[in-house]
């Protein structure tokens, strides 16, 4: 059994929880507009709102710790199940 076959489930978890969301957030940041549509000011506070491109990064910053912990927990569960089966 090769390294890739043994660790395929871990690679899938890493791809789903870490790589795919990071790539999607990067694409969203690069493709969304940098200014607000209605001409309002951009930023946080004083009645301003984030531009769509900045909002994509802001949401990624909020989601990243949760996705990181969820990925670790799923990998630990996979490892526990594998250990119990052998």
Backbone as XML, in Angstrom:
<?xml version="1.0"?>
<chain id="A" units="angstrom">
  <residue number="1" name="UNK">
    <atom name="N" x="0.845" y="-1.176" z="0.000"/>
    <atom name="CA" x="0.000" y="0.000" z="0.000"/>
    <atom name="C" x="0.896" y="1.247" z="0.000"/>
  </residue>
  <residue number="2" name="UNK">
    <atom name="N" x="0.631" y="2.168" z="-0.897"/>
    <atom name="CA" x="1.468" y="3.352" z="-1.019"/>
    <atom name="C" x="1.059" y="4.419" z="0.000"/>
  </residue>
  <residue number="3" name="UNK">
    <atom name="N" x="1.901" y="5.433" z="0.118"/>
    <atom name="CA" x="1.626" y="6.520" z="1.050"/>
    <atom name="C" x="0.321" y="7.221" z="0.696"/>
  </residue>
  <residue number="4" name="UNK">
    <atom name="N" x="0.081" y="7.419" z="-0.588"/>
    <atom name="CA" x="-1.130" y="8.099" z="-1.033"/>
    <atom name="C" x="-2.380" y="7.292" z="-0.694"/>
  </residue>
  <residue number="5" name="UNK">
    <atom name="N" x="-2.326" y="5.990" z="-0.865"/>
    <atom name="CA" x="-3.474" y="5.153" z="-0.536"/>
    <atom name="C" x="-3.742" y="5.134" z="0.964"/>
  </residue>
  <residue number="6" name="UNK">
    <atom name="N" x="-2.684" y="5.114" z="1.773"/>
    <atom name="CA" x="-2.857" y="5.082" z="3.227"/>
    <atom name="C" x="-3.427" y="6.389" z="3.761"/>
  </residue>
  <residue number="7" name="UNK">
    <atom name="N" x="-3.061" y="7.485" z="3.154"/>
    <atom name="CA" x="-3.434" y="8.799" z="3.692"/>
    <atom name="C" x="-4.470" y="9.537" z="2.858"/>
  </residue>
  <residue number="8" name="UNK">
    <atom name="N" x="-5.155" y="8.828" z="1.994"/>
    <atom name="CA" x="-6.137" y="9.467" z="1.114"/>
    <atom name="C" x="-7.249" y="10.162" z="1.897"/>
  </residue>
  <residue number="9" name="UNK">
    <atom name="N" x="-7.744" y="9.538" z="2.947"/>
    <atom name="CA" x="-8.831" y="10.158" z="3.709"/>
    <atom name="C" x="-8.369" y="11.446" z="4.386"/>
  </residue>
  <residue number="10" name="UNK">
    <atom name="N" x="-7.135" y="11.479" z="4.878"/>
    <atom name="CA" x="-6.608" y="12.702" z="5.482"/>
    <atom name="C" x="-6.456" y="13.802" z="4.437"/>
  </residue>
  <residue number="11" name="UNK">
    <atom name="N" x="-6.027" y="13.445" z="3.253"/>
    <atom name="CA" x="-5.875" y="14.427" z="2.180"/>
    <atom name="C" x="-7.227" y="14.983" z="1.739"/>
  </residue>
  <residue number="12" name="UNK">
    <atom name="N" x="-8.243" y="14.143" z="1.727"/>
    <atom name="CA" x="-9.590" y="14.606" z="1.378"/>
    <atom name="C" x="-10.097" y="15.589" z="2.418"/>
  </residue>
  <residue number="13" name="UNK">
    <atom name="N" x="-9.893" y="15.277" z="3.696"/>
    <atom name="CA" x="-10.315" y="16.186" z="4.764"/>
    <atom name="C" x="-9.568" y="17.510" z="4.655"/>
  </residue>
  <residue number="14" name="UNK">
    <atom name="N" x="-8.267" y="17.457" z="4.419"/>
    <atom name="CA" x="-7.486" y="18.684" z="4.282"/>
    <atom name="C" x="-7.978" y="19.503" z="3.090"/>
  </residue>
  <residue number="15" name="UNK">
    <atom name="N" x="-8.300" y="18.833" z="2.008"/>
    <atom name="CA" x="-8.782" y="19.543" z="0.822"/>
    <atom name="C" x="-10.130" y="20.203" z="1.084"/>
  </residue>
  <residue number="16" name="UNK">
    <atom name="N" x="-11.032" y="19.486" z="1.740"/>
    <atom name="CA" x="-12.387" y="20.006" z="1.958"/>
    <atom name="C" x="-12.405" y="21.112" z="3.016"/>
  </residue>
  <residue number="17" name="UNK">
    <atom name="N" x="-11.680" y="20.932" z="4.101"/>
    <atom name="CA" x="-11.748" y="21.886" z="5.203"/>
    <atom name="C" x="-10.751" y="23.032" z="5.102"/>
  </residue>
  <residue number="18" name="UNK">
    <atom name="N" x="-9.630" y="22.854" z="4.399"/>
    <atom name="CA" x="-8.593" y="23.881" z="4.402"/>
    <atom name="C" x="-8.279" y="24.420" z="3.018"/>
  </residue>
  <residue number="19" name="UNK">
    <atom name="N" x="-8.021" y="23.562" z="2.058"/>
    <atom name="CA" x="-7.552" y="24.032" z="0.755"/>
    <atom name="C" x="-8.681" y="24.653" z="-0.060"/>
  </residue>
  <residue number="20" name="UNK">
    <atom name="N" x="-9.796" y="23.960" z="-0.191"/>
    <atom name="CA" x="-10.912" y="24.457" z="-0.999"/>
    <atom name="C" x="-11.449" y="25.797" z="-0.479"/>
  </residue>
  <residue number="21" name="UNK">
    <atom name="N" x="-11.727" y="25.950" z="0.823"/>
    <atom name="CA" x="-12.206" y="27.256" z="1.285"/>
    <atom name="C" x="-11.188" y="28.384" z="1.079"/>
  </residue>
  <residue number="22" name="UNK">
    <atom name="N" x="-9.907" y="28.071" z="1.227"/>
    <atom name="CA" x="-8.881" y="29.087" z="1.018"/>
    <atom name="C" x="-8.843" y="29.535" z="-0.440"/>
  </residue>
  <residue number="23" name="UNK">
    <atom name="N" x="-8.909" y="28.587" z="-1.343"/>
    <atom name="CA" x="-8.903" y="28.920" z="-2.772"/>
    <atom name="C" x="-10.159" y="29.705" z="-3.140"/>
  </residue>
  <residue number="24" name="UNK">
    <atom name="N" x="-11.305" y="29.297" z="-2.638"/>
    <atom name="CA" x="-12.549" y="30.013" z="-2.942"/>
    <atom name="C" x="-12.538" y="31.430" z="-2.390"/>
  </residue>
  <residue number="25" name="UNK">
    <atom name="N" x="-12.018" y="31.618" z="-1.183"/>
    <atom name="CA" x="-11.922" y="32.963" z="-0.612"/>
    <atom name="C" x="-10.966" y="33.820" z="-1.437"/>
  </residue>
  <residue number="26" name="UNK">
    <atom name="N" x="-9.873" y="33.240" z="-1.887"/>
    <atom name="CA" x="-8.932" y="33.983" z="-2.728"/>
    <atom name="C" x="-9.541" y="34.387" z="-4.054"/>
  </residue>
  <residue number="27" name="UNK">
    <atom name="N" x="-10.259" y="33.471" z="-4.669"/>
    <atom name="CA" x="-10.922" y="33.780" z="-5.939"/>
    <atom name="C" x="-11.978" y="34.857" z="-5.736"/>
  </residue>
  <residue number="28" name="UNK">
    <atom name="N" x="-12.749" y="34.732" z="-4.653"/>
    <atom name="CA" x="-13.776" y="35.745" z="-4.373"/>
    <atom name="C" x="-13.135" y="37.107" z="-4.156"/>
  </residue>
  <residue number="29" name="UNK">
    <atom name="N" x="-12.038" y="37.138" z="-3.431"/>
    <atom name="CA" x="-11.365" y="38.421" z="-3.178"/>
    <atom name="C" x="-10.836" y="39.039" z="-4.471"/>
  </residue>
  <residue number="30" name="UNK">
    <atom name="N" x="-10.349" y="38.224" z="-5.365"/>
    <atom name="CA" x="-9.793" y="38.741" z="-6.611"/>
    <atom name="C" x="-10.857" y="39.133" z="-7.630"/>
  </residue>
  <residue number="31" name="UNK">
    <atom name="N" x="-12.032" y="38.516" z="-7.584"/>
    <atom name="CA" x="-13.041" y="38.759" z="-8.616"/>
    <atom name="C" x="-14.148" y="39.717" z="-8.185"/>
  </residue>
  <residue number="32" name="UNK">
    <atom name="N" x="-14.406" y="39.858" z="-6.894"/>
    <atom name="CA" x="-15.477" y="40.753" z="-6.452"/>
    <atom name="C" x="-15.026" y="42.212" z="-6.565"/>
  </residue>
  <residue number="33" name="UNK">
    <atom name="N" x="-15.993" y="43.128" z="-6.683"/>
    <atom name="CA" x="-15.635" y="44.540" z="-6.812"/>
    <atom name="C" x="-14.980" y="45.092" z="-5.538"/>
  </residue>
  <residue number="34" name="UNK">
    <atom name="N" x="-14.124" y="46.082" z="-5.725"/>
    <atom name="CA" x="-13.386" y="46.689" z="-4.611"/>
    <atom name="C" x="-14.095" y="47.904" z="-4.027"/>
  </residue>
  <residue number="35" name="UNK">
    <atom name="N" x="-15.175" y="48.300" z="-4.637"/>
    <atom name="CA" x="-15.944" y="49.436" z="-4.132"/>
    <atom name="C" x="-17.386" y="49.015" z="-3.933"/>
  </residue>
  <residue number="36" name="UNK">
    <atom name="N" x="-18.079" y="49.742" z="-3.085"/>
    <atom name="CA" x="-19.500" y="49.457" z="-2.873"/>
    <atom name="C" x="-20.312" y="49.944" z="-4.054"/>
  </residue>
  <residue number="37" name="UNK">
    <atom name="N" x="-21.368" y="49.243" z="-4.330"/>
    <atom name="CA" x="-22.173" y="49.518" z="-5.504"/>
    <atom name="C" x="-22.876" y="50.871" z="-5.439"/>
  </residue>
  <residue number="38" name="UNK">
    <atom name="N" x="-23.390" y="51.213" z="-4.277"/>
    <atom name="CA" x="-24.173" y="52.440" z="-4.157"/>
    <atom name="C" x="-23.319" y="53.664" z="-3.825"/>
  </residue>
  <residue number="39" name="UNK">
    <atom name="N" x="-22.009" y="53.531" z="-3.858"/>
    <atom name="CA" x="-21.126" y="54.666" z="-3.645"/>
    <atom name="C" x="-20.844" y="54.993" z="-2.192"/>
  </residue>
  <residue number="40" name="UNK">
    <atom name="N" x="-21.352" y="54.184" z="-1.278"/>
    <atom name="CA" x="-21.087" y="54.439" z="0.139"/>
    <atom name="C" x="-19.607" y="54.235" z="0.424"/>
  </residue>
  <residue number="41" name="UNK">
    <atom name="N" x="-19.173" y="54.778" z="1.538"/>
    <atom name="CA" x="-17.771" y="54.638" z="1.912"/>
    <atom name="C" x="-17.461" y="53.179" z="2.266"/>
  </residue>
  <residue number="42" name="UNK">
    <atom name="N" x="-16.213" y="52.809" z="2.114"/>
    <atom name="CA" x="-15.798" y="51.446" z="2.434"/>
    <atom name="C" x="-14.979" y="51.464" z="3.710"/>
  </residue>
  <residue number="43" name="UNK">
    <atom name="N" x="-15.097" y="50.407" z="4.467"/>
    <atom name="CA" x="-14.375" y="50.286" z="5.731"/>
    <atom name="C" x="-15.302" y="49.783" z="6.810"/>
  </residue>
  <residue number="44" name="UNK">
    <atom name="N" x="-14.796" y="49.772" z="8.016"/>
    <atom name="CA" x="-15.602" y="49.308" z="9.140"/>
    <atom name="C" x="-15.814" y="50.485" z="10.075"/>
  </residue>
  <residue number="45" name="UNK">
    <atom name="N" x="-17.043" y="50.743" z="10.416"/>
    <atom name="CA" x="-17.362" y="51.780" z="11.381"/>
    <atom name="C" x="-17.874" y="53.052" z="10.736"/>
  </residue>
  <residue number="46" name="UNK">
    <atom name="N" x="-18.521" y="53.886" z="11.537"/>
    <atom name="CA" x="-19.027" y="55.199" z="11.146"/>
    <atom name="C" x="-19.964" y="55.119" z="9.948"/>
  </residue>
  <residue number="47" name="UNK">
    <atom name="N" x="-20.795" y="54.086" z="9.896"/>
    <atom name="CA" x="-21.775" y="53.950" z="8.828"/>
    <atom name="C" x="-21.236" y="53.372" z="7.540"/>
  </residue>
  <residue number="48" name="UNK">
    <atom name="N" x="-19.975" y="53.056" z="7.505"/>
    <atom name="CA" x="-19.377" y="52.481" z="6.299"/>
    <atom name="C" x="-19.524" y="50.959" z="6.322"/>
  </residue>
  <residue number="49" name="UNK">
    <atom name="N" x="-19.483" y="50.372" z="5.160"/>
    <atom name="CA" x="-19.520" y="48.907" z="5.060"/>
    <atom name="C" x="-18.333" y="48.437" z="4.230"/>
  </residue>
  <residue number="50" name="UNK">
    <atom name="N" x="-17.963" y="47.209" z="4.437"/>
    <atom name="CA" x="-16.851" y="46.645" z="3.676"/>
    <atom name="C" x="-17.241" y="46.461" z="2.212"/>
  </residue>
  <residue number="51" name="UNK">
    <atom name="N" x="-16.276" y="46.642" z="1.351"/>
    <atom name="CA" x="-16.484" y="46.338" z="-0.063"/>
    <atom name="C" x="-16.632" y="44.825" z="-0.206"/>
  </residue>
  <residue number="52" name="UNK">
    <atom name="N" x="-17.309" y="44.350" z="-1.245"/>
    <atom name="CA" x="-17.495" y="42.902" z="-1.396"/>
    <atom name="C" x="-16.191" y="42.113" z="-1.376"/>
  </residue>
  <residue number="53" name="UNK">
    <atom name="N" x="-15.136" y="42.617" z="-1.992"/>
    <atom name="CA" x="-13.858" y="41.890" z="-1.987"/>
    <atom name="C" x="-13.292" y="41.794" z="-0.579"/>
  </residue>
  <residue number="54" name="UNK">
    <atom name="N" x="-13.404" y="42.869" z="0.179"/>
    <atom name="CA" x="-12.914" y="42.860" z="1.548"/>
    <atom name="C" x="-13.797" y="41.998" z="2.451"/>
  </residue>
  <residue number="55" name="UNK">
    <atom name="N" x="-15.091" y="41.972" z="2.164"/>
    <atom name="CA" x="-16.007" y="41.141" z="2.951"/>
    <atom name="C" x="-15.681" y="39.661" z="2.788"/>
  </residue>
  <residue number="56" name="UNK">
    <atom name="N" x="-15.254" y="39.266" z="1.596"/>
    <atom name="CA" x="-14.867" y="37.862" z="1.378"/>
    <atom name="C" x="-13.700" y="37.487" z="2.285"/>
  </residue>
  <residue number="57" name="UNK">
    <atom name="N" x="-12.708" y="38.370" z="2.381"/>
    <atom name="CA" x="-11.578" y="38.093" z="3.272"/>
    <atom name="C" x="-11.991" y="38.128" z="4.735"/>
  </residue>
  <residue number="58" name="UNK">
    <atom name="N" x="-12.847" y="39.070" z="5.090"/>
    <atom name="CA" x="-13.304" y="39.175" z="6.472"/>
    <atom name="C" x="-14.049" y="37.912" z="6.894"/>
  </residue>
  <residue number="59" name="UNK">
    <atom name="N" x="-14.915" y="37.413" z="6.037"/>
    <atom name="CA" x="-15.633" y="36.171" z="6.344"/>
    <atom name="C" x="-14.680" y="34.990" z="6.428"/>
  </residue>
  <residue number="60" name="UNK">
    <atom name="N" x="-13.648" y="34.988" z="5.594"/>
    <atom name="CA" x="-12.640" y="33.922" z="5.666"/>
    <atom name="C" x="-11.910" y="33.982" z="7.004"/>
  </residue>
  <residue number="61" name="UNK">
    <atom name="N" x="-11.580" y="35.189" z="7.474"/>
    <atom name="CA" x="-10.907" y="35.325" z="8.772"/>
    <atom name="C" x="-11.774" y="34.788" z="9.895"/>
  </residue>
  <residue number="62" name="UNK">
    <atom name="N" x="-13.070" y="34.968" z="9.793"/>
    <atom name="CA" x="-13.974" y="34.448" z="10.822"/>
    <atom name="C" x="-14.134" y="32.932" z="10.731"/>
  </residue>
  <residue number="63" name="UNK">
    <atom name="N" x="-14.132" y="32.399" z="9.513"/>
    <atom name="CA" x="-14.364" y="30.973" z="9.321"/>
    <atom name="C" x="-13.109" y="30.127" z="9.491"/>
  </residue>
  <residue number="64" name="UNK">
    <atom name="N" x="-11.944" y="30.698" z="9.267"/>
    <atom name="CA" x="-10.695" y="29.922" z="9.268"/>
    <atom name="C" x="-10.438" y="29.166" z="10.569"/>
  </residue>
  <residue number="65" name="UNK">
    <atom name="N" x="-10.559" y="29.791" z="11.740"/>
    <atom name="CA" x="-10.309" y="29.017" z="12.969"/>
    <atom name="C" x="-11.289" y="27.866" z="13.158"/>
  </residue>
  <residue number="66" name="UNK">
    <atom name="N" x="-12.539" y="28.089" z="12.788"/>
    <atom name="CA" x="-13.552" y="27.035" z="12.931"/>
    <atom name="C" x="-13.248" y="25.888" z="11.977"/>
  </residue>
  <residue number="67" name="UNK">
    <atom name="N" x="-12.906" y="26.212" z="10.739"/>
    <atom name="CA" x="-12.571" y="25.172" z="9.764"/>
    <atom name="C" x="-11.303" y="24.429" z="10.157"/>
  </residue>
  <residue number="68" name="UNK">
    <atom name="N" x="-10.339" y="25.137" z="10.729"/>
    <atom name="CA" x="-9.106" y="24.487" z="11.165"/>
    <atom name="C" x="-9.392" y="23.465" z="12.260"/>
  </residue>
  <residue number="69" name="UNK">
    <atom name="N" x="-10.141" y="23.871" z="13.268"/>
    <atom name="CA" x="-10.461" y="22.959" z="14.375"/>
    <atom name="C" x="-11.325" y="21.804" z="13.876"/>
  </residue>
  <residue number="70" name="UNK">
    <atom name="N" x="-12.289" y="22.080" z="13.015"/>
    <atom name="CA" x="-13.145" y="21.013" z="12.486"/>
    <atom name="C" x="-12.321" y="20.000" z="11.701"/>
  </residue>
  <residue number="71" name="UNK">
    <atom name="N" x="-11.367" y="20.478" z="10.901"/>
    <atom name="CA" x="-10.503" y="19.563" z="10.146"/>
    <atom name="C" x="-9.665" y="18.687" z="11.065"/>
  </residue>
  <residue number="72" name="UNK">
    <atom name="N" x="-9.108" y="19.281" z="12.110"/>
    <atom name="CA" x="-8.314" y="18.506" z="13.070"/>
    <atom name="C" x="-9.176" y="17.460" z="13.764"/>
  </residue>
  <residue number="73" name="UNK">
    <atom name="N" x="-10.388" y="17.839" z="14.174"/>
    <atom name="CA" x="-11.282" y="16.894" z="14.855"/>
    <atom name="C" x="-11.634" y="15.731" z="13.937"/>
  </residue>
  <residue number="74" name="UNK">
    <atom name="N" x="-11.951" y="16.016" z="12.685"/>
    <atom name="CA" x="-12.295" y="14.946" z="11.743"/>
    <atom name="C" x="-11.090" y="14.031" z="11.520"/>
  </residue>
  <residue number="75" name="UNK">
    <atom name="N" x="-9.898" y="14.608" z="11.416"/>
    <atom name="CA" x="-8.701" y="13.770" z="11.244"/>
    <atom name="C" x="-8.439" y="12.910" z="12.478"/>
  </residue>
  <residue number="76" name="UNK">
    <atom name="N" x="-8.680" y="13.454" z="13.649"/>
    <atom name="CA" x="-8.528" y="12.645" z="14.868"/>
    <atom name="C" x="-9.541" y="11.500" z="14.913"/>
  </residue>
  <residue number="77" name="UNK">
    <atom name="N" x="-10.744" y="11.768" z="14.470"/>
    <atom name="CA" x="-11.765" y="10.706" z="14.423"/>
    <atom name="C" x="-11.358" y="9.626" z="13.427"/>
  </residue>
  <residue number="78" name="UNK">
    <atom name="N" x="-10.855" y="10.031" z="12.272"/>
    <atom name="CA" x="-10.386" y="9.057" z="11.280"/>
    <atom name="C" x="-9.266" y="8.207" z="11.866"/>
  </residue>
  <residue number="79" name="UNK">
    <atom name="N" x="-8.316" y="8.856" z="12.523"/>
    <atom name="CA" x="-7.217" y="8.116" z="13.138"/>
    <atom name="C" x="-7.683" y="7.171" z="14.223"/>
  </residue>
  <residue number="80" name="UNK">
    <atom name="N" x="-8.647" y="7.600" z="15.031"/>
    <atom name="CA" x="-9.182" y="6.745" z="16.098"/>
    <atom name="C" x="-9.885" y="5.527" z="15.513"/>
  </residue>
  <residue number="81" name="UNK">
    <atom name="N" x="-10.691" y="5.747" z="14.488"/>
    <atom name="CA" x="-11.408" y="4.636" z="13.843"/>
    <atom name="C" x="-10.422" y="3.670" z="13.210"/>
  </residue>
  <residue number="82" name="UNK">
    <atom name="N" x="-9.412" y="4.171" z="12.559"/>
    <atom name="CA" x="-8.405" y="3.305" z="11.948"/>
    <atom name="C" x="-7.665" y="2.491" z="13.007"/>
  </residue>
  <residue number="83" name="UNK">
    <atom name="N" x="-7.348" y="3.143" z="14.112"/>
    <atom name="CA" x="-6.640" y="2.443" z="15.183"/>
    <atom name="C" x="-7.504" y="1.330" z="15.789"/>
  </residue>
  <residue number="84" name="UNK">
    <atom name="N" x="-8.801" y="1.600" z="15.935"/>
    <atom name="CA" x="-9.714" y="0.597" z="16.512"/>
    <atom name="C" x="-9.906" y="-0.590" z="15.561"/>
  </residue>
  <residue number="85" name="UNK">
    <atom name="N" x="-9.837" y="-0.362" z="14.257"/>
    <atom name="CA" x="-10.044" y="-1.440" z="13.294"/>
    <atom name="C" x="-8.844" y="-2.372" z="13.188"/>
  </residue>
  <residue number="86" name="UNK">
    <atom name="N" x="-7.663" y="-1.893" z="13.540"/>
    <atom name="CA" x="-6.482" y="-2.757" z="13.400"/>
    <atom name="C" x="-6.141" y="-3.435" z="14.694"/>
  </residue>
</chain>
